Structure formats: structure tokens, C-alpha cells
Amino acid sequence: MTTSPNPFWNDKMKHLFYLYDVDGDGSITPKDFEILANKLSSLVGQEDEQRREDYANARKTLCQEIMRADANQDGKVTLEEWLDFHKHLADELHKPDTNPEILEQLSQRINTTFNMLDLNHDGYIARDEWVKTCQFFGVDQTTAEKSFQQLSKEDKLEEDRAKHLFFEYLKSDDPNHISNCCLCFL
């Protein structure tokens, strides 16, 4: 994928962009992450103050990581900046000597994403956590359950496997790759 990205990968990244553009204004801003975090906090329970704080910190970290795509530093990420950023990231990930700084940044983003999906913080993404989060993003229950079955042969998706799949999701331009079942949570 060191040339131009294929249409599948491009569409996948566009879908991810629109997932984060919560207010639908055509750009990703810190405001989108505030809206998203407020909505997502209902999944973890409003009464758990520590979880709400953890979630707020995760949102802040994820926002910082995603705002790295803001090439012109105007406080918003446009679709063009988003695609350019992720194209560069995917190209870098295909190199045998990937820049360690890029790997560290991506690892932080993936860790944060995992922690946001692991609603009860037990080190796994359980089937019900996956389904709840998928439904939150508009995926029907049957599709969510089917995707979980493809990702995990058990009732839990182990942390290492989940993180590997998230990593591959950003990198892969193969429409048949198992990571595409991740349904754009990155």
C-alpha cells in the first residue's frame, strides 16, 4: 500500500472519520470527543464516579491522538487531513523499520480504544460489551454478535488479540481481512 490506497481502504477510513465527526459538521474537533464521551458514558454507568473519570481521561487521550491528523493546526481535522494522515500511517506500518515514535503513538491510541470498549475493566472485551458498543454506533445486534463470533471463538476477546486486530484494521487494505470485523472503533 505504498502507492495510492485502494478504494476499500479509503472507504473504510472515511467511515471511521464520520464515526468521529459526531456533530456532522465535516470536521473532527475536540468538541466531537466531548459529545461522544458524554454519550458513551451511559454505557459504563453514570453512578460510577471512578469509571466516569477514567472515561473522561481516555476521551482526552484519544482526542489528542486523533488530533495529530490536524496538519495545518487549525483545531480541526478535515476529511482530507484524516485520509492523508492515515495513508502515511498505513505506509509507515508496512515498512520493516517502522518509526518507533509512530508505533508508540498508535499503541497509545489502541490502548485507549481497548480501555473504552472494556466497559468493566476486566482486561477483556466481553460479548455484551462489544454488542452494547456496536449498538451505540448504530450496528444492529445480529451484525454485532456475528462480528464478535468472527473475532473471538469464546465469550471474551482477549486484550492482546483485540489490540492486534485494531492495529491490523488501520493497516490492512484487504477487504477479507478479519480485522474489518472491528467495525471502525479506532
Buried (B, 14 or more C-beta within 10 A) or exposed (E): BEEEBEEBBBEBBBEBBBBBBBEEEEBBBBBBBBEBBEEBBEBBEEEEEEBBEBBBEBBBBBBBBBBBBBBEEEEBBBBEBBBEBBBEBBBBBEEEEBEEEBEEBBEBBBBBBBBBBBBBEEEBBBBEBBBBBBBBEEBEEEBBBEBBEEBBEEEBBEBEBBBEBBBBBBBBBBEEBBBBBBBBBB
